[in-house]
């Protein structure tokens, strides 16, 4: 491969990576704006749970090397983990002493 082909391939890969990263940031910002617009509360946990889903997808991709499986299971596992944490907080909120520790 010539030097020109290598540079073109690297430029295209950087362009696609930048577009995907920008789309991910856009989705995170849209989620934060939607939550803030409806509830008037800034909820940074939404971005944390999104990152957990992305880490699940990365782990699946690096372990099994199937990108389609990671892209399908990653968000699902992130949602299951969010549901598990939310349920634990809801159970703890029934006990007033523990609720103050969770919220602080």
N, C-alpha and C positions, 0 to 999 in steps of 0.2 A: 504494500500500500504506500502511496506517495504521501509526502508531507501535507499536501493540500487536502487530500481525502481525510487524513487524521484530524486536521484542524476543522474541517467542515463537520465531521462527525462529532467532535467535542463541542462545537458551537451549537449544533442541533440538540445534543443531549443537555447542555446547559440551559437552552431555551425551554425545552420540555420540562426539565426539573424546576425551573423558575416559575413556569405557568402552573404546574401542579402545586407548588408551595404557596403561590399567591392564591390559588383557589381554596386551599386549606385555610389560609388566614382569613379569606373572605367568608368562608362558612363559619369560622369561629366568631368573627366580628358580627355577622348576621345573627347568630344565636345570642350573643351578648346584647345586641341592640333590641332584639325581640323580647328578651326577658326583661331588660330595663324598661322598655316602652310599655309593657303590660303591668309589671309588678312594681316599678320604680325602685328596684333593688338591684345593685350590681352583684351578679352571681358569677364569681370567678371559678367556681367548682365545675361549671359547664365545660370550660376549656380543659380542666384537669381530667375530667372523665373522657373527653375526646382524645386527649393524649394517651390515656390508658388503653383505649381501643386501638390507637395507632401502634402502641408498643406490642399489644397482643398480635396485631397483623404482622408486624416486623418479626416477632418471635416465630410465628407460624411460617412465614416466608423463609426465614433463615434456617429453620429446622427441617421443613418438609420440601423447601424450594418449589413450591407451587404458588405463584402469585395470585391466581384466581381464588384459591382456597383461603389464603390470608386476607384477601380483600373482602371475602364473604363472611368469614368467621370472626375477624377482628372486631368489627362494629358490634356484632352479636355478643361476643364475650365482654366487650366494654359495657354494653347495656346490662348484661347479667351482673357484672361487678357493681355497677351503679345501683341496680335494684337491691343487691345484697347489702350494700352500705346504707342505702336509704332506709331499708327495713330495720337495720340495727339501730339507726338513729331514731326511728319512730318508736321502737320498743323501749329505748332508753328514755325517750321523752315522757313516758308514762311515770317515770321515777324522777321527782323534782331535783333531788340532790345530784344525780348523775347528769341531768340535763344541763345544769350550770357548768359542769366540766366539759361537756361536748361543745357548748356554745362559746366558751371562752378561748 
